[in-house]
C-alpha cells in the first residue's frame, strides 16, 4: 500500500524536514505541502491524501479551523495534528473537530513512520501516554462539549451492550485491540467487531472520537498523570 501524505506547517524547515523523512520510506509519497490552513485546504482537496500532518498554530488559518473545515466537508483523509507542546490547548478541540490524533514535533523518525501507517490503516493515534494524558486533562477542564462534536446523550450510551461499554472504557485507557482482547479473554477479531458496532451506534468516526466521548460523557473519569 502506498500512503499519500500532505505536510502542513508554517515553518519551511519543518515542512521540508518531515517531507524528507517520509520520502525515505518506500510506502510513503508526499503529494503536497502547505504553509497555512487555507493552502492546506486547497492541496488536500486537490490531492485527496491518505494522511495529513497538520500544524496547530499557523497564520491566515490555523490547523484547528482547517481540520474542522476539511473533516466537515467530507474529506476522508486522516488528520494528525503536529504540536510543539504536549498539552497544547488547541489539540483537544482538534480531536473533537475530527483529527485522528497528534504528534509532538520532536517525534523520532521511527515514531513518525509508525504513526502515519497506523492512522492510514484506519486506527487512531492513541497509544502514546502523552495522548491519553492530554485527552484526560482537557476532558477534566472542559465544561461542555465542543459544538462541532455533538456528544451523544445518556440514551445513546445506553444503547451499548455491557461488553461494548467495557470495550469503550478500555479504548479510553489507550489499549490496543490486542491488549483489549487479552484483558477480556476474547479474540482480536471479536474486539474489532465490538469497536465497529459501538462506533456505529454512537455515530463516531473513529477510536479517537470514542475516547473523547468516553471522557466528556463521564463514562471514564480522568486520572491524575504521573
C-alpha positions as CSV (number, residue, x, y, z in Angstrom):
1,X,0.0,0.0,0.0
2,X,1.3,3.4,-1.0
3,X,0.4,6.1,1.6
4,X,-0.2,9.6,0.2
5,X,0.8,12.3,2.7
6,X,0.4,16.1,2.8
7,X,2.6,18.1,5.3
8,X,1.2,21.4,6.6
9,X,3.4,23.7,8.7
10,X,4.2,27.4,8.5
11,X,7.9,26.8,9.1
12,X,9.7,25.8,5.9
13,X,12.4,23.9,7.7
14,X,9.7,21.8,9.5
15,X,7.8,21.1,6.3
16,X,11.0,20.1,4.4
17,X,12.2,18.0,7.3
18,X,9.1,15.9,7.7
19,X,8.8,15.6,3.9
20,X,12.4,14.4,3.6
21,X,11.9,11.9,6.4
22,X,8.7,10.5,4.9
23,X,10.4,10.2,1.4
24,X,12.9,7.7,2.8
25,X,10.1,5.2,3.2
26,X,9.1,3.1,0.1
27,X,5.5,3.1,1.1
28,X,5.1,6.8,1.5
29,X,4.6,9.5,-1.1
30,X,4.5,13.2,-0.1
31,X,1.9,14.6,-2.6
32,X,2.0,18.2,-1.3
33,X,2.9,20.6,1.4
34,X,1.2,23.8,2.7
35,X,2.2,26.8,4.8
36,X,-1.2,27.6,6.3
37,X,-4.7,26.3,6.7
38,X,-6.1,27.9,3.5
39,X,-3.3,26.4,1.4
40,X,-3.8,23.1,3.2
41,X,-7.5,23.0,2.2
42,X,-6.7,23.6,-1.4
43,X,-3.9,21.0,-1.5
44,X,-5.9,18.4,0.3
45,X,-9.0,18.8,-1.9
46,X,-6.8,18.5,-5.0
47,X,-4.6,15.6,-3.8
48,X,-7.0,13.7,-1.6
49,X,-4.2,12.3,0.6
50,X,-4.5,9.4,2.9
51,X,-2.9,11.2,5.8
52,X,-2.4,14.9,6.6
53,X,0.2,16.1,9.1
54,X,-1.3,19.4,10.3
55,X,0.4,22.1,12.4
56,X,-1.8,23.6,15.1
57,X,-0.6,27.2,15.1
58,X,-0.3,28.9,11.7
59,X,-1.1,32.3,10.2
60,X,-4.1,33.1,8.0
61,X,-6.0,30.0,9.1
62,X,-4.8,27.7,11.9
63,X,-4.7,24.0,11.9
64,X,-7.8,23.7,14.1
65,X,-10.0,25.6,11.7
66,X,-8.6,23.8,8.7
67,X,-9.2,20.5,10.3
68,X,-12.8,21.4,11.2
69,X,-13.5,22.6,7.6
70,X,-11.8,19.6,6.0
71,X,-13.5,16.9,8.1
72,X,-16.8,18.8,8.0
73,X,-16.5,19.0,4.2
74,X,-16.3,15.2,3.9
75,X,-12.6,14.8,3.4
76,X,-11.7,11.2,4.0
77,X,-8.1,11.9,4.8
78,X,-6.9,11.1,8.3
79,X,-5.5,14.2,10.0
80,X,-2.7,14.1,12.6
81,X,-2.0,17.3,14.4
82,X,1.6,18.5,14.9
83,X,2.3,20.5,18.1
84,X,5.3,21.7,20.0
85,X,3.7,21.3,23.4
86,X,2.2,18.1,24.8
87,X,-0.6,20.0,26.5
88,X,-1.4,22.4,23.7
89,X,-4.9,23.8,24.5
90,X,-6.0,23.5,20.9
91,X,-5.3,19.8,20.4
92,X,-8.3,18.6,22.3
93,X,-10.5,20.8,20.2
94,X,-8.8,19.4,17.1
95,X,-9.6,15.9,18.1
96,X,-13.2,16.9,18.7
97,X,-13.2,18.5,15.2
98,X,-12.3,15.2,13.6
99,X,-8.5,14.8,13.8
100,X,-7.3,11.2,14.3
101,X,-4.5,12.0,16.8
102,X,-1.5,14.2,17.3
103,X,2.3,14.1,17.4
104,X,4.9,16.3,19.0
105,X,7.2,18.0,16.5
106,X,10.3,16.4,18.1
107,X,8.9,12.9,17.4
108,X,11.5,10.3,16.4
109,X,11.6,9.2,12.7
110,X,10.5,5.7,13.6
111,X,7.6,7.0,15.7
112,X,6.6,9.3,12.8
113,X,6.6,6.4,10.3
114,X,4.6,4.2,12.6
115,X,2.1,6.9,13.3
116,X,1.4,7.6,9.6
117,X,1.0,3.9,9.0
118,X,-1.3,3.3,12.0
119,X,-3.6,6.2,11.0
120,X,-3.6,5.3,7.3
121,X,-4.8,1.9,8.3
122,X,-7.8,3.4,9.9
123,X,-6.7,3.3,13.5
124,X,-6.5,6.3,15.8
125,X,-3.2,7.5,17.2
126,X,-4.0,6.7,20.8
127,X,-1.1,4.6,22.1
128,X,1.3,7.2,23.5
129,X,0.8,8.0,27.2
130,X,1.0,11.7,26.3
131,X,-2.1,11.4,24.1
132,X,-4.1,9.8,27.0
133,X,-2.8,12.5,29.4
134,X,-3.8,15.3,27.0
135,X,-7.3,13.9,26.5
136,X,-7.8,13.2,30.2
137,X,-6.6,16.7,31.1
138,X,-8.8,18.6,28.7
139,X,-11.8,16.4,29.4
140,X,-11.3,17.4,33.1
141,X,-11.1,21.1,32.3
142,X,-13.7,21.3,29.6
143,X,-17.1,22.3,30.9
144,X,-19.1,21.5,27.8
145,X,-18.6,19.6,24.6
146,X,-17.4,21.5,21.5
147,X,-20.3,22.4,19.3
148,X,-18.7,20.7,16.3
149,X,-18.6,17.4,18.1
150,X,-22.0,16.6,19.5
151,X,-21.6,14.2,22.4
152,X,-24.3,11.5,22.4
153,X,-26.6,11.7,25.4
154,X,-27.2,9.1,28.0
155,X,-29.8,7.4,25.8
156,X,-27.1,6.7,23.1
157,X,-24.7,5.3,25.6
158,X,-27.4,3.0,27.0
159,X,-27.7,1.5,23.5
160,X,-24.4,-0.1,24.0
161,X,-24.2,-3.6,25.3
162,X,-22.3,-4.3,28.5
163,X,-19.4,-5.7,26.5
164,X,-19.3,-2.8,24.2
165,X,-19.3,-0.4,27.2
166,X,-16.3,-2.4,28.6
167,X,-14.5,-2.1,25.3
168,X,-15.2,1.7,25.2
169,X,-13.7,2.1,28.7
170,X,-10.6,0.1,27.6
171,X,-10.2,2.2,24.5
172,X,-10.2,5.3,26.7
173,X,-7.3,3.8,28.6
174,X,-5.4,3.7,25.3
175,X,-5.3,-0.1,24.9
176,X,-4.8,-1.6,21.5
177,X,-7.2,-4.3,20.1
178,X,-4.7,-7.0,21.1
179,X,-4.4,-5.6,24.6
180,X,-8.2,-5.4,24.9
181,X,-8.6,-9.0,23.7
182,X,-6.1,-10.2,26.3
183,X,-7.9,-8.2,29.0
184,X,-11.3,-9.6,28.1
185,X,-10.1,-13.1,27.1
186,X,-11.6,-12.9,23.6
187,X,-10.2,-12.9,20.1
188,X,-8.8,-9.8,18.4
189,X,-11.5,-10.2,15.7
190,X,-14.2,-10.1,18.4
191,X,-12.8,-6.8,19.7
192,X,-12.7,-5.3,16.2
193,X,-16.4,-6.3,15.9
194,X,-17.3,-4.6,19.2
195,X,-15.4,-1.5,18.3
196,X,-17.1,-1.3,14.9
197,X,-20.5,-1.7,16.4
198,X,-20.1,0.8,19.2
199,X,-18.7,3.4,16.7
200,X,-21.8,2.8,14.5
201,X,-24.2,3.1,17.4
202,X,-22.7,6.3,18.6
203,X,-22.2,7.8,15.1
204,X,-18.5,8.3,15.7
205,X,-15.8,8.4,13.0
206,X,-13.0,6.6,14.8
207,X,-11.4,5.4,18.0
208,X,-10.2,8.9,18.9
209,X,-13.7,10.3,19.0
210,X,-14.7,7.3,21.0
211,X,-12.0,8.2,23.6
212,X,-13.1,11.8,23.6
213,X,-16.7,10.8,24.2
214,X,-15.8,8.4,27.0
215,X,-14.2,11.3,28.9
216,X,-16.7,14.0,28.0
217,X,-19.7,11.8,28.9
218,X,-18.2,10.9,32.3
219,X,-18.2,7.2,31.4
220,X,-14.4,7.3,32.2
221,X,-13.1,9.6,34.9
222,X,-9.7,11.2,34.2
223,X,-7.0,10.1,36.5
224,X,-4.0,12.2,37.6
225,X,-0.9,11.7,35.4
226,X,2.3,10.6,36.9
